[in-house]
Amino acid sequence: MSAALDESLRKVVGDRTAKVLADHLDLHTVGDLLHHYPRRYAERGELTRLADLPLDEHVTVVAEVAKADKRTYNGGTGVRLEVVVTDGSGSLTLVFFSKAAHAHAHRLIPGRRGMFSGKVSVFNRTRQLAHPDYQLLDADDGKDGGEAAALFANQQIPLYPACKQISSWQIAQSVQTVLNSMEATGWAGVGEPLPAALREARGLAPLSEALEKVHRPRTKADIAEARDRLKWDEAYVLQVALARRRAADSALPATPRTPRADGLMTTFDARLPFTLTEGQLKVSAEIFHDLSTDHPMHRLLQGEVGSGKTLVALRAMLAVVDSGGQAAMLAPTEVLAQQHHRSITEMMGDLAGGGMLGGAENATKIVLLTGSMGVPARRQALLDLISGDAGIVIGTHALIEDKVQFHDLGLVVVDEQHRFGVEQRDALRAKSAKPPHLLVMTATPIPRTVAMTVFGDLETSVLDQLPAGRSPIATHVVPAKDKPHFLSRAWERVREEVENGHQAYVVCPRIGDEEDAKKKPDDAERRPPLAVLDIAEQLAKGPLAGLRVEILHGRMQPDAKDDVMRRFAAGRVDVLVATTVIEVGVNVPNSTVMVIMDADRFGVSQLHQLRGRVGRGSAPGLCLLVSEAHEASPARQRLAAVAATLDGFELSRVDLEQRREGDVLGQAQSGTRSSLRMLTVIDDEEVIAAARDEATALVAADPDLAGHPDLRSALESLLDADREEYLDKG
């Protein structure tokens, strides 16, 4: 961001501390450390809650010593010091052994207050920190206390995200050293990424003042003022990056694609046995407008489960075929690719019989391309694509391979965007002389602020209206451990639905084959997750005996998976026991009930997706969430939220609140730190929306940011090479 902020921490805090900060917190420069903000603040005299401390996590608490006792063990040969600290809401035991017990006994006496840091464990049903680091906050503790008092002279004590190798107060000491260094130079070289007019209009503090106040606040008002400014920095710089990406995309050349008045799409529409919803017509109009321009469409189509996104995407693909181009639909799994191919072919009838006997006059050919196809079928599909005989191809990652060439690729439809890396999306777009139009679909509802950040380079269309005829889905939590008879009743309900001519899904988190059996559970105290193979056998021999029970999971051979799905869709299977391979795209209207085993092991959005597989016909749907989690646990609260609403957008907020943002530029899996440290996309919608408007206006007036050098520097600082590449490929 500037010469001062780019300076190596080694020059300021010394080699040893700088190495720990770099190795364990990824903090290398003065700017990195100053943007490592306190996670919260403790007030002098305020005692933090100990009642809710998480086990096996490294914590820092502010507490007061209630009592301290030396005890002997091993027949008097060993000594341990047990110190109980409290905050009024709960207590925590600090334990020191041997020499440490003697060394700390004279300091940790009742009435002393301090910060204590360590990993929370349990011994004799009591939470404790063994050999914790600590810093006393009293002013009468000689040299150490005087330093603590000087360091924490403010009323607000910053508590930093820390780790085992370096404690919160050690980070605080480094921050103080850096701040003193910056003050000595008058904050020389610290630029202002926000334009002066914007800062003045919004009443935002200068960056140097904000950094000072976030680390050395004297009042809560200081913290609020600093946070307001620093949130704007993050939101604005990110939105400028995305605005520049949108501007660059709009400058690319593309072939306009417009449907013919008497073309394939018109014929298809005339045959539809139902009327399109207002939402489908509105979104289609937005897509057709984008397709008709001479720069590539970049649009995100999101909507509720069953809102008709596939139909909207198919009409867009038919419009491109009408214009002489080809369309490719990229699906994340073979099951979903096969399902899309089957359903689209059925919807189109003889319009999908291009070049075949019985095909309609203006028909096109629809081909499937997956990695497991036989050589002859694969060779024919490749030939159909490069010759242009196939207007639409539906496939998996196999579409991305170098051997796959198109005659004239005009549109790429990516289903379930979150399952693809940008590299795959980019590889498919590169198979055209001019960039093809891009339509990204997701059935996972996304809060508006996330759409403005994660998908900020895409225009957004929302389908929030379900087609007529969709039935309501009732959802209930089944507490299997507390009330086992509820689970028995669940299987009775499955039998009742089958006896009434319907079908059922049972979903498990694990497959249960040899490879799975070797894996250790994520928590040694919890049993392994329930498995498809085990549950299917138990059901077939027990509560569902006599019903046609079959399995489906990702490690089955593709032909076997396809065979099971075809027979299930045809009604020749009563109960399908499956993994989340059926999460998206599977459409069997006769399925009315779903039982999700170990439901607490799934995320909120995933549960919502799974639930959307039932209630797709005229009969009402039922989803039963089976869990052994305790009623008061966060897991059960999550399930209760899913049961309470069918509104995917509301559930997406719940999901986001629990997971937090991660890295909104998609780099969380690479190990880099989140680009958002102060901003939270779920709480700061107004800031993000305003920053987007301001950024769009600025980039329109000054695309190269020639008049804003500090902003350019901030952009380079925030967006490292990997993230820039991410945006380029988005």
Backbone hydrogen bonds, N-H to C=O, Kabsch-Sander energy under -0.5 kcal/mol:
donor,donor_aa,acceptor,acceptor_aa,energy
6,D,2,S,-2.0
7,E,4,A,-0.9
9,L,28,H,-2.3
11,K,8,S,-1.0
12,V,9,L,-1.2
13,V,9,L,-3.1
14,G,9,L,-0.6
14,G,10,R,-1.0
18,A,14,G,-2.1
19,K,15,D,-2.3
20,V,16,R,-1.7
21,L,17,T,-2.5
22,A,18,A,-2.3
23,D,19,K,-3.0
24,H,20,V,-2.4
25,L,21,L,-1.3
26,D,22,A,-0.9
27,L,21,L,-2.1
28,H,26,D,-0.6
30,V,7,E,-2.4
31,G,5,L,-3.2
33,L,29,T,-2.0
34,L,30,V,-2.4
35,H,31,G,-1.6
36,H,33,L,-1.6
37,Y,35,H,-1.2
39,R,159,L,-2.3
40,R,159,L,-1.4
42,A,157,I,-2.6
44,R,155,Q,-1.7
46,E,43,E,-2.6
48,T,46,E,-0.5
48,T,62,V,-1.6
53,L,50,L,-1.4
56,D,120,V,-2.8
57,E,54,P,-0.9
59,V,57,E,-0.6
59,V,118,G,-2.9
61,V,116,F,-2.6
63,A,61,V,-0.6
63,A,114,G,-2.2
64,E,86,T,-2.0
65,V,112,R,-3.1
66,A,84,V,-3.4
67,K,84,V,-1.4
69,D,82,E,-2.6
71,R,80,R,-3.0
73,Y,78,G,-2.1
77,T,74,N,-1.2
78,G,73,Y,-2.6
80,R,71,R,-3.0
81,L,96,F,-3.2
82,E,69,D,-3.0
82,E,80,R,-0.6
83,V,81,L,-0.6
83,V,94,L,-2.9
84,V,67,K,-2.8
85,V,83,V,-0.6
85,V,92,L,-3.0
86,T,64,E,-2.5
87,D,90,G,-1.6
88,G,90,G,-0.6
92,L,85,V,-2.2
93,T,127,R,-2.2
94,L,83,V,-3.6
95,V,129,L,-2.4
96,F,81,L,-2.1
98,S,79,V,-2.6
100,A,97,F,-1.3
101,A,97,F,-0.5
101,A,98,S,-0.8
102,H,98,S,-1.2
103,A,99,K,-2.5
104,H,100,A,-2.0
105,A,101,A,-1.0
106,H,102,H,-0.6
107,R,104,H,-1.0
108,L,104,H,-2.4
109,I,107,R,-1.6
111,G,65,V,-2.7
112,R,109,I,-2.1
114,G,63,A,-2.3
115,M,135,Q,-2.9
116,F,61,V,-2.7
117,S,133,D,-3.0
118,G,59,V,-1.9
120,V,57,E,-2.0
121,S,128,Q,-2.4
123,F,126,T,-2.4
126,T,123,F,-1.5
128,Q,121,S,-2.7
129,L,93,T,-2.5
130,A,119,K,-0.5
131,H,95,V,-3.5
131,H,129,L,-0.5
133,D,117,S,-2.2
135,Q,115,M,-2.3
137,L,113,R,-2.8
138,D,113,R,-0.5
141,D,138,D,-0.5
144,D,141,D,-0.5
145,G,141,D,-1.6
146,G,142,G,-2.4
147,E,143,K,-2.3
148,A,144,D,-2.4
149,A,145,G,-2.9
150,A,146,G,-2.3
151,L,147,E,-2.8
152,F,148,A,-2.9
153,A,150,A,-1.1
156,Q,217,P,-0.8
157,I,42,A,-4.0
157,I,155,Q,-0.6
159,L,40,R,-2.7
160,Y,158,P,-0.5
163,C,166,I,-2.0
166,I,163,C,-0.7
171,I,167,S,-2.0
172,A,168,S,-2.4
173,Q,169,W,-2.1
174,S,170,Q,-1.8
175,V,171,I,-2.5
176,Q,172,A,-2.5
177,T,173,Q,-2.0
178,V,174,S,-2.3
179,L,175,V,-2.9
180,N,176,Q,-2.5
181,S,177,T,-1.9
182,M,178,V,-2.5
183,E,179,L,-2.7
184,A,180,N,-2.0
185,T,181,S,-0.9
185,T,182,M,-0.6
186,G,183,E,-1.6
187,W,182,M,-3.2
188,A,185,T,-0.6
190,V,187,W,-1.7
191,G,189,G,-0.8
199,R,195,P,-2.3
200,E,196,A,-2.6
201,A,197,A,-2.4
202,R,198,L,-2.1
203,G,199,R,-0.9
203,G,200,E,-0.5
204,L,199,R,-2.4
210,A,206,P,-2.2
211,L,207,L,-2.6
212,E,208,S,-2.0
213,K,209,E,-2.5
214,V,210,A,-2.2
215,H,211,L,-1.2
216,R,212,E,-2.4
223,I,219,T,-1.3
224,A,220,K,-2.3
225,E,221,A,-2.5
226,A,222,D,-2.5
227,R,223,I,-2.8
228,D,224,A,-2.3
229,R,225,E,-1.7
230,L,226,A,-2.6
231,K,227,R,-2.6
232,W,228,D,-1.5
233,D,229,R,-1.9
234,E,230,L,-1.9
235,A,231,K,-2.8
236,Y,232,W,-2.9
237,V,233,D,-2.4
238,L,234,E,-2.0
239,Q,235,A,-2.4
240,V,236,Y,-2.4
241,A,237,V,-2.0
242,L,238,L,-2.1
243,A,239,Q,-2.7
244,R,240,V,-2.5
245,R,241,A,-1.7
246,R,242,L,-2.5
247,A,243,A,-2.4
248,A,244,R,-2.4
249,D,245,R,-2.4
250,S,246,R,-2.4
251,A,247,A,-0.8
251,A,248,A,-0.6
252,L,248,A,-0.5
252,L,249,D,-1.4
254,A,294,D,-2.0
257,R,291,L,-3.5
263,G,260,R,-1.5
267,T,263,G,-2.0
268,F,264,L,-2.5
269,D,265,M,-2.9
270,A,266,T,-2.0
271,R,267,T,-0.9
271,R,268,F,-0.8
272,L,268,F,-0.7
272,L,269,D,-1.0
281,L,277,T,-2.2
282,K,278,E,-2.6
283,V,279,G,-2.7
284,S,280,Q,-2.3
285,A,281,L,-2.0
286,E,282,K,-1.8
287,I,283,V,-2.3
288,F,284,S,-3.1
289,H,285,A,-2.0
290,D,286,E,-1.9
291,L,287,I,-2.7
292,S,288,F,-1.3
293,T,290,D,-1.4
299,R,438,L,-2.2
300,L,459,E,-3.7
301,L,299,R,-0.5
301,L,440,V,-4.0
302,Q,300,L,-0.7
302,Q,461,S,-2.6
303,G,442,T,-1.4
304,E,463,L,-1.5
307,S,304,E,-1.9
312,V,308,G,-1.7
313,A,309,K,-2.7
314,L,310,T,-2.5
315,R,311,L,-2.2
316,A,312,V,-1.7
317,M,313,A,-2.3
318,L,314,L,-2.6
319,A,315,R,-2.0
320,V,316,A,-1.7
321,V,317,M,-2.2
322,D,318,L,-2.6
323,S,319,A,-1.2
324,G,321,V,-1.8
325,G,320,V,-2.4
326,Q,408,D,-2.4
327,A,391,G,-2.7
328,A,411,L,-2.5
329,M,393,V,-2.9
330,L,328,A,-0.5
330,L,413,V,-3.2
331,A,329,M,-0.6
331,A,395,G,-3.2
337,A,333,T,-2.4
338,Q,334,E,-3.0
339,Q,335,V,-2.1
340,H,336,L,-2.9
341,H,337,A,-2.6
342,R,338,Q,-2.6
343,S,339,Q,-2.9
344,I,340,H,-2.8
345,T,341,H,-2.0
346,E,342,R,-2.2
347,M,343,S,-2.5
348,M,344,I,-2.1
349,G,345,T,-1.8
351,L,348,M,-2.1
352,A,349,G,-1.9
353,G,350,D,-1.3
354,G,364,T,-2.6
356,M,353,G,-2.3
359,G,356,M,-2.1
360,A,350,D,-2.5
363,A,360,A,-1.5
364,T,351,L,-2.5
365,K,389,D,-0.8
366,I,352,A,-0.7
367,V,365,K,-0.5
367,V,392,I,-2.3
369,L,394,I,-2.2
373,M,370,T,-1.2
378,R,374,G,-2.4
379,R,375,V,-2.8
380,Q,376,P,-2.2
381,A,377,A,-2.2
382,L,378,R,-2.5
383,L,379,R,-2.0
384,D,380,Q,-2.5
385,L,381,A,-1.7
386,I,382,L,-2.2
387,S,383,L,-1.9
388,G,384,D,-0.8
389,D,384,D,-0.6
390,A,384,D,-2.2
391,G,365,K,-1.3
391,G,389,D,-0.6
392,I,365,K,-1.7
393,V,327,A,-2.2
394,I,367,V,-2.6
395,G,329,M,-2.5
396,T,369,L,-1.3
399,L,396,T,-2.2
400,I,397,H,-2.1
401,E,398,A,-0.9
404,V,401,E,-1.6
405,Q,403,K,-0.6
407,H,385,L,-1.4
410,G,326,Q,-3.1
410,G,408,D,-0.6
411,L,326,Q,-1.5
412,V,437,H,-2.7
413,V,328,A,-3.3
413,V,411,L,-0.5
414,V,412,V,-0.6
414,V,439,L,-2.6
415,D,330,L,-2.7
415,D,413,V,-0.6
416,E,441,M,-1.2
417,Q,441,M,-1.4
419,R,416,E,-2.1
420,F,417,Q,-2.3
425,R,421,G,-1.6
426,D,422,V,-2.8
427,A,423,E,-2.4
428,L,424,Q,-1.8
429,R,425,R,-1.7
430,A,426,D,-1.5
431,K,428,L,-1.4
432,S,429,R,-0.6
437,H,410,G,-2.5
438,L,297,M,-2.5
439,L,412,V,-2.9
440,V,299,R,-3.0
441,M,414,V,-3.5
441,M,439,L,-0.5
442,T,301,L,-2.1
450,V,447,P,-0.6
451,A,447,P,-2.3
452,M,448,R,-1.6
453,T,450,V,-1.2
454,V,450,V,-1.9
455,F,450,V,-1.1
456,G,453,T,-1.3
458,L,455,F,-2.2
459,E,298,H,-2.8
461,S,300,L,-3.3
463,L,302,Q,-2.8
464,D,462,V,-0.7
470,R,467,P,-1.4
471,S,615,G,-1.3
471,S,617,G,-0.6
474,A,472,P,-0.5
474,A,621,G,-2.6
476,H,623,C,-2.3
478,V,625,L,-3.3
480,A,478,V,-1.7
480,A,627,S,-1.4
481,K,627,S,-0.7
483,K,479,P,-2.7
486,F,483,K,-2.1
487,L,483,K,-0.7
488,S,484,P,-1.6
489,R,485,H,-2.0
490,A,486,F,-1.6
491,W,487,L,-1.8
492,E,488,S,-1.7
493,R,489,R,-2.2
494,V,490,A,-1.8
495,R,491,W,-2.2
496,E,492,E,-2.4
497,E,493,R,-2.3
498,V,494,V,-2.3
499,E,495,R,-2.7
500,N,496,E,-1.4
501,G,498,V,-2.0
502,H,497,E,-2.5
503,Q,590,N,-1.6
504,A,574,D,-2.5
505,Y,593,V,-2.3
506,V,576,L,-2.6
507,V,595,V,-2.7
508,C,578,A,-2.3
510,R,530,L,-1.3
517,A,513,D,-2.2
518,K,514,E,-1.2
519,K,516,D,-1.4
526,R,523,D,-2.0
532,V,510,R,-2.7
533,L,511,I,-2.5
535,I,531,A,-2.7
536,A,532,V,-2.8
537,E,533,L,-1.5
538,Q,534,D,-2.4
539,L,535,I,-2.8
540,A,536,A,-2.4
541,K,537,E,-1.7
542,G,538,Q,-1.5
544,L,539,L,-1.9
545,A,542,G,-1.9
547,L,544,L,-2.1
549,V,547,L,-1.2
550,E,575,V,-2.5
552,L,577,V,-1.8
556,M,553,H,-1.5
561,K,557,Q,-2.5
562,D,558,P,-2.6
563,D,559,D,-2.3
564,V,560,A,-2.3
565,M,561,K,-2.4
566,R,562,D,-2.5
567,R,563,D,-2.3
568,F,564,V,-2.5
569,A,565,M,-2.8
570,A,566,R,-1.7
571,G,568,F,-1.3
572,R,567,R,-2.9
573,V,567,R,-0.6
574,D,548,R,-1.4
575,V,548,R,-2.3
576,L,504,A,-2.6
577,V,550,E,-3.2
577,V,575,V,-0.6
578,A,506,V,-2.8
578,A,576,L,-0.7
579,T,552,L,-1.4
582,I,579,T,-1.2
583,E,580,T,-2.4
588,V,586,V,-0.5
591,S,588,V,-2.4
592,T,503,Q,-2.1
592,T,590,N,-0.5
593,V,503,Q,-1.2
594,M,622,L,-2.4
595,V,505,Y,-2.5
596,I,594,M,-0.5
596,I,624,L,-2.8
597,M,507,V,-2.8
597,M,595,V,-0.7
599,A,596,I,-0.7
599,A,626,V,-2.9
601,R,598,D,-2.4
602,F,599,A,-1.7
607,L,603,G,-2.4
608,H,604,V,-2.1
609,Q,605,S,-2.4
610,L,606,Q,-2.7
611,R,607,L,-2.7
612,G,608,H,-1.3
613,R,610,L,-2.1
614,V,611,R,-1.8
615,G,591,S,-1.1
616,R,591,S,-0.6
621,G,472,P,-2.6
622,L,592,T,-2.5
623,C,474,A,-3.0
624,L,594,M,-3.0
625,L,476,H,-3.1
625,L,623,C,-0.5
626,V,596,I,-2.4
626,V,624,L,-0.8
627,S,478,V,-2.3
633,S,630,H,-1.8
637,Q,633,S,-1.9
638,R,634,P,-2.2
639,L,635,A,-1.9
640,A,636,R,-2.6
641,A,637,Q,-1.9
642,V,638,R,-1.7
643,A,639,L,-2.5
644,A,640,A,-1.5
645,T,641,A,-0.7
645,T,642,V,-0.7
648,G,646,L,-1.0
651,L,647,D,-2.1
652,S,648,G,-2.0
653,R,649,F,-1.2
654,V,650,E,-1.7
655,D,651,L,-2.8
656,L,652,S,-2.2
657,E,653,R,-2.5
658,Q,654,V,-1.6
659,R,655,D,-2.4
660,R,656,L,-2.8
664,V,662,G,-0.8
666,G,663,D,-2.1
670,S,667,Q,-1.8
671,G,668,A,-1.4
672,T,667,Q,-0.8
677,R,675,S,-0.6
683,D,680,T,-0.8
684,D,680,T,-2.3
688,I,684,D,-2.3
689,A,685,E,-2.7
690,A,686,E,-2.4
691,A,687,V,-2.8
692,R,688,I,-2.2
693,D,689,A,-1.9
694,E,690,A,-2.5
695,A,691,A,-2.8
696,T,692,R,-2.5
697,A,693,D,-2.1
698,L,694,E,-2.3
699,V,695,A,-2.7
700,A,696,T,-1.9
701,A,697,A,-1.6
702,D,698,L,-2.7
705,L,702,D,-1.9
708,H,705,L,-1.7
712,R,708,H,-2.0
713,S,709,P,-2.2
714,A,710,D,-2.3
715,L,711,L,-2.3
716,E,712,R,-2.1
717,S,713,S,-2.1
718,L,714,A,-2.8
719,L,715,L,-2.7
720,D,718,L,-0.9
724,E,720,D,-2.6
725,E,721,A,-2.2
726,Y,722,D,-2.0
727,L,723,R,-2.5
728,D,724,E,-2.6
729,K,725,E,-1.9
730,G,726,Y,-1.1
